[in-house]
């Protein structure tokens, strides 16, 4: 007899996610993932000027804060036939790299690490032994016995006062925690250091995009100017500062993040056989080195892998109707063609049809509609997107930089390549790709400096910025990127020089969506059903480990309604 438990809300994520899991004999035997708020950004965009879309979609989320604006600009540029200058492409790449480095570090320490690190257990650590261990795995300077002793006293004060603050409500002492006190202490110390580090890394966005979150983009390039001796634009001093920020970021990734990741993973190798799920992986690719219109130049290659078979990678075409479709058979939407239809995003519809119970409710009606997320499929297949998909596609494509990075980690942990298909593999892949990106960022930085030294300071092509120069026919475009959480694409249809249709298929929609018309689960549900243990249903730490390994970002699916389904507020914008 199974016992259904409900995790709602899932915390340490962006947005609102509900997980219902059936537990039998200490394991998850079935699971259901529900996005409990609704995204209607597509409706907001209809009828607007295509050049403004990036500013609206950029507000979908403040965590992966650049990727929607980037995909939007690329979508409109694709529709209008705009090719941006090389410097604009490089600056977009630099902002992309900064976003990854920031996002992945924040996820590891502040959203996921406490699934593995027992904060209270760190009080039992020997500061001297902690220092010796820290210095044995990294050259990071903050590793003295005194440093760890002072930190331990601070945490003890929180615990003794009963005020754990940001560490309240953890499942401390749970039997699934395995780290020695000294490793817990290192993880805790770097959790706090990462809080300080992260606010520096995002300054790259402020320099090139004016602010963070939601930096500025521009259809046709980037909305920033370069003049080495001009104090009013990005000058030599600002460019030098960008270089310093990336050097600082690279140091933190290599000397803190990666050593911690490998140290913690070495105690949880059993999780290399838990939470793999679908075994199908999808990546659109990104980081062009010869222009966005040359996918062969992408540092992140595109492709699809089925059934964990890394001997074959399938090509992906986002324009083909049969490749990308969204279904709503279990989602609170409706299509004119009926609930079992699958629509390519260029033909996508966003029409609400809430048929669920009135909150609060005990359980979802999972036999019918149970989520505000649509269900995307690639050639009919449920796919996992994200860091693991990217690393596997790069590895399977035979890219030497991917193979060297992945193989070194596998050797260090003494685990087979099959361990990648797991919760542990998903978490490790995020760190390994951050290591790659930290190096790529320095290359992009040097390319930008070289172009500027050679006299090229162009940042935008606005030759088609005037709608009078657009064709009168219906124009369709698709722009894609690899957001930190996975494959992201925006499809636009321009008619009479306004947006006729606009659809976003976001990473968490791929991963967190409900079942499709054939009853097939998506990535979250499938991964939870793949050997996930639950030692204590009252403290479902193991469920959080697998869900957090995807880094859920439900905000991409959010709009604001009250419990009766009524709009809370409408805001008029210019």
N, C-alpha and C positions, 0 to 999 in steps of 0.2 A: 504494500500500500504506500503510495507516494504522499509526501507532505508538501504543499505549496507554500513557499515563503515569498514575501514581497519586499523589495528594496526600493523605496520611494520616499524622498528623492535620492538618487545616487549622487553623493557629494564629491567634492574635489574634481568637478568637471565644469564646463561652461554650458549652462542651460538646464533643461528639465528632462530627466530620463527616469523611467520606471522599468524595473526588471522584475518579472515574476518567474520563479524557478520551481520545478517539481523535484523534490529530493527523495531519493530512495536508497537505502543501505549506505548512507553517507556520501552519495554522489548526486550531481545534477543529472537527471534523466531527460528533462525537457525544459525549455526556457522560452520566454517571450519578452521582446524588447519593444517599449512604447515611448514614443516622443509625445509628451502630454501638453505641449503648446504648439501653436500653428504658425507657419511662415506664410506671409502673403506679400512678400516684397515684389513678386511678379505682377500682382495686381496694381501695386503702387506705381510701377514703371510704365504701365501701358499708356500710350499717348504722349509720352514725354520725349524730349529731345535726346537722341541717342548719345550725344556728347556729354550729357549730364549723368548717365546711368552709373558710371564708376563711383560718383559721390554718394549715391543712394546705396548701392550694394556694398560699398566699403563699410557701411554702418551695420551690416548684418551681424558682425562680430567684432569685438575689441581685442580678442586674443590673437587669432591669425589675421592681423589687422590690415595687411596689404594685399592679400591674395585675391580677394573678390574684386577689388579695384583693378588689379592687374589683368585678371581674366576678362573683366568687362571691357577694358580698353582694347584688348586683343580681339574680342568678339566684334566690336564696332569697326576696328581697323580692318578686320578680315572682310566685313560686309562692304566697306567703302573702298577697299583696295589700297590702303595706306601702308607704306613701309617706313618704319621709323629710323632715324639716324643711328649709327653704331654706338655713339656715346650714350644715347638714351637707353639702348638695349643693355649696355654695361651697367649703367646706374640702376636700372630695374633689377639686374642680376645681383648687384651689391645689396640692394634693399632686401631682396629675396634671401640672400645668404645671411644677412643680419637677423632677419625674421626667424630663420631656421635655428640659428645658434641660440637666440634668445628663447624661442618657444620650446625647443627640446630640453634645454637645461631646466627651464621652469617646470616643464612637465615631469622630468625625472625626479627632481628634488621636492617640489611643492605639491604635485598632484599624485605621484605614484610611489615615491620612496617609502612613505609611511605604511604602504602595504607590505613592505619587507623589513623595515627598520622599526624596532621597538624602542620608543623614546624613553620610557621609564626604565627599561633594562640598562640603558646607557649609564645610569647612576651607579651601577656596579663596576664600571670600567676602572682599570688602573691607569691613571694618566700617563705614567712612564711607559707602560706597555703599549698604550694607544699611540704615543708619540713614536715609538720604535716601529710599530706596524705601519703607521702613516708614512714614515720616511723610507720604509722598505719598498713601498709601491709607487712613490711619487717624489718629485723634487719640490713640491709646493711648499713655500716658506713658512706658512702658518701651521707648524707641526710640533712645536715644543711641548714638553710636559706641562709647563706653566700655562700655556694656552688652553690645553684640554682640562687642566685642573680648574682654571677660572670658569670655563664654560660649565663644567659639572656642578660647580657651586651655584651658578645662576639657575640651572634647571632644577637643582635640589630645592632651591628657594621657592620655585613655582609649585613643585609637587607638595612640599610641606605646607604651603599656604592653601592648598586645594584649588589653586588658580593656574591651570595649565595653559590658559590663553588659547593660542592657535593650535595647541596640541590636545585640546579637550576632546572628549568623546571618542578617543581612539580605542581600538580593541587591544590595549596593552596587556601583555601576559598571555595572549592567545597561543594555543599550542602550535599553530602554523609558523610562528616566528622561530627562526633558527640561528640568527646571527649571534656571535659572541658579543659580550658587552663592549669590547673595544671597537669592533666594527660598527656597532650601533652608535657609539660616540662619534666616530669619524663621519658617519652619515648625517648625524644631527648637526655637527659643526658646519658641515658644508651646506646643509639646508639653510642655515642662517647666513652663511657667506654668500650664497647664491641670491638671497634676497637683495643684498647690496649690489652685487655684480650686475643683475639683470637691468637695473635702472640706467646703467651706463651704456649697455650694448644697444639699446633702442635709440640712442642719440644719432646713430647713422640715419635713421628715418627722419629725425628732426632736421638734419643738415640737408638732405636731398629732397625731402618731402614736406618740410615746414613744421611738422609736428608728429607726435605719436601719442595715442593711437590715431588711426585714420589719416595717414599722410596723403599729400596731394599727388594725384596722377594727372595725365593729360592724354586724350586721344590724339595720337600723332607723335608722342614722345614723352618728355618729362617737363614739368612746369618749374624748372630751375635753370639758372644761367651760370655760366662759368667765366670768370675773369680773374686771372691770377693776381692782379694788382688792384682789384676793385673791392672795396670794403662792403659794398652793397650786395654782392653776389657770392657764389662759392669761389673763394680765392685760395691762394696757396696755403694759407694758414688752416682754413677749414679742411682742405684736402689732406693735409698732413695729420690733422686730428682724426679724420676717418681712418687713416692708416694705423694710428695708435689704437683706436677702438678695436679694429680687427685683430691687431697683434694681441691686445689684452684678451679678447674673446678666444682666440686660438689657444693662448696659454691656459685659460681656465678649462677649456674643453679637454686639452691634452693632459693637464696636470691634476685636474680635479674630477671632472665628469667621467672620463674613460677609466681611470684607475678605480674609482668608486664602483662604477658599473660592473667591471670585471671581478672586483673583490666580492661584491654582494652576490653576483651570479654564481660564483664558485660554491656558495653554500645552498643554492637552490637548483641544482642540476636536475632534480626530479621534475621541475617545472618545464624542462625541455621535452617532456612527453605529455603535457597537459595544455589544453586550450587551443590546439591548432585549428580545429574547425574545418572550414570549407576545403582548404587545399587549392583554391582557385585565387589567382592574384592578378591585379590589373593596375597598370601604370600608364599615364598619358605622356610622361616625359616633360623635361623643362631644362632650363639654363642653357639657352642657345649660345653658341660661340661663333656662329656665322649667320646670324639672323634667325628670327622666329620662323621664317618660311622654309628653313632647312632643318627638318627634324633629325637628320643624320648627324647634325653638329651638337645635339643636346648632350650635356654631361649626364643628366638623368635620361636614359633611353626609355622609349615606350615599348609596351608589349603586354601580352596576356599569357599566363601560365595556368594550365588546367591539371587537376588531380595530382598536384605536387611533382609533376614531371618537368624537371628543369632541363631536360634534353631538347625541349621544343618550346619556342616562344612564338606566339601568334601576333600578327600585326593588328593594330587597332585603327579604325577609321570612324571618327566621331560624326562624320557627315552621312554615314550609311544608315538608312532606316532600320535595317535588321540587326545592326550591331548594338545600338543604345536605345533602350525602351524603358519607360516607367509605367508601372502597374499600380492599381489602387484597389485591388480586390479586398485587401485587409486594411485599407487606409481610409480616413474620414474625408474623402473627396468623392467626386462623381465625374464621369466622362459621358459625353453625348453617345458614344458607341457602346456604353455599358461597362460594368465593373470588371469584366475580364479582358478588356482591350489593353493593348500595350502601345503607348504613343512615343514616337521619337520626339525629343524636346522641341524641335522646330514646329511641331504640331501640338505641343503640350497644352494642357488645360489645367487651370488652378481654380476649381470650384468646390467650396466646402460642402460636406454632407455629413455632419456629426450624427452618429447613430448610437453612441455609447451611453453608458449610465451617467446619471447626474452625480458629480462629486459631492461628498466623499463616497467611495464605493470600496467594497472589499476586494473584488477581483475584476480583471478585465474579462470581457466576453471574447475570448480568443478564437472562437469558432466563427466570428464575424469580423467586423472592422475593429481595430484596437490601437491605432496609432495615427498621429498627424504626419508621419513620414511616408512618402511614397516609396515604392519598391523598384529600384532600377535593376536592370539585368543587361549583361553583355552576351549577345547571341543566345539569350535564354538562360544564361548561367548566372547564379549568384556569385559575386566576386568580392574578395577582400582588397581594400586599398589602404595605402599608408606606407610607413617606412619599410616594413617587411616586404611588401610588394615591390617597392622600388629597388631594394637591395637584391632581392631574388631575381628580378628582371635583369638588372645590371650584371649580376653573377652569371645568369644563364645566357646572356648575350656574349659572354666571354670577355667582358671588359676587365683589363688587368688591374686597374685601381680598385675595383669592387672585389675581385677575387683575392688580391693581396690583403685587403682590410678584413674581409670575412674569414679567410683561412687563418690569419694570424689570431683572431679571436677564438676560433674553434680549437686551434692548437693550445692556446693559453688555458682554455677551460677543459681541454681533453674531452670534447664531445663530438659526435659525428655531425655531418651536415644536416641530417634529418632533425636534429634538435632545433633547427631554425623554425620548423613548422610547429610553433608552440607559443604559449604566453611568454616564456623566457626569451624565445627567439625574436618575438615582436618587440620586446623591451630592449634587447641588445641591438637590434637593427637600427633603432632610433639613435642610439649613441654612435654607432659605427658610421651612419651617414652624416652625422654632425662632424665627425672627424674628417670625412672627405670634404665637406662643405667649408670647413675652416681653412683648408688648403686651397680650395678653388677660389675662395673669396680673395685671397692674397694675389692670385693670378689675375682676377678681374681688376683689382685695384691697380696693378702695374700696367695693365692694358689701357685703362683710362688715363693714367698719367702719361703714357707714351703717346696716345692720341693727342692729348692737350699740348705736349711738348712739340708735336709735329704740326701744330697750328689748327687742329680740328676741335672747335668748341661747340659745334652744332648739337642742340638738345631736342629739337622738335621739327617736324615737317607739318606745317599747317596749310599746305597748298589746297587740301580738300576740306578745310575747316568750315568753309562757307557752304551752307546747304544748297545755294544756287548752282554749285558745281557737282552736286550729286545727280545720279541718274534718276529718272522718274519711275523706273521699274521697281518691283519689290526686290529688296536686297536682303540677303541672309548671311549671317556670319556666325562663327563659333570661335571662341577663345578659351584656351585651356591652360592650366598650370598644374604643378604638383604642390598643393598646400601641405603644410607640415603633417596634417592628418590624412592626406591622400589625394587621389585624382579629383580635380575640380574642373568643371567646364561651364561656361555660360553660352547659351544660344540666343541670338537676337534675330528678329524679323523687322525690317524697316519698310514702312509703307507711307507714302505721302510725306516722307522726311520725318516721320515720327515712329516711335516704337509700337509696332502692331502686336508683337508677342515677345516675351522675354522669359527664359526659363533657366534656372540654376539647378544643376545636379551636383550636390556637395558631398565631400568624403563621408561624413557621418550618415548621410542618406544611404549610401552604398552599404555601410557597415551595420547600421542600427535599425534598418528598415524591417517591417513585419514580413510575414510569409507572402509568397506570390500566389497566383491562381492555382498552381500545381501543388501548393502546400510546402514548397521548399523554403527552408530558413535562410536568412542572410547571416552575415559574419558573426555578429554578437551572439545570436541564438545558437548557431552551430558550434561556436567555440566553447560556450558554456556547457554544451552537451558532450564535449570531448574530454572526458575523464576529470572534470573539475570536482575536487572533493569539497565537502562541507562538514567540518568537524563539529561546528556548533551552529544550528540554524538561527539562533538568537544573535550570533555575531558572524555574519557571512563574509568574513575577510577574504576567503578564496574567490568568491564571486567578484568582489571588487578588484582583486588582482587581475583577473582576466579582462574585465570590462575596462579598467583603467589602462591596460596595456595598449588599447586602441586610442587612448587620449580623446574621449568623446567631446565633441563640440556641438551641443544641441542648439546653441544660439542661432546657427544657420537655419533652424527650423522654427523660429520664434516670431510670433506677433502677439498682441495683447488683447485678451478677452477675459470676461469674468466667468464665474462658475455656471452661469446660465447661457453662455455662448454669446453674450452681448458685447459689442465693442466698448471698451472702457473709455477711450478718448480718440478723437480725430484731430490731427494737427495739420493745419494748412501751411504749405511751404511754397517758397517762390520758385 
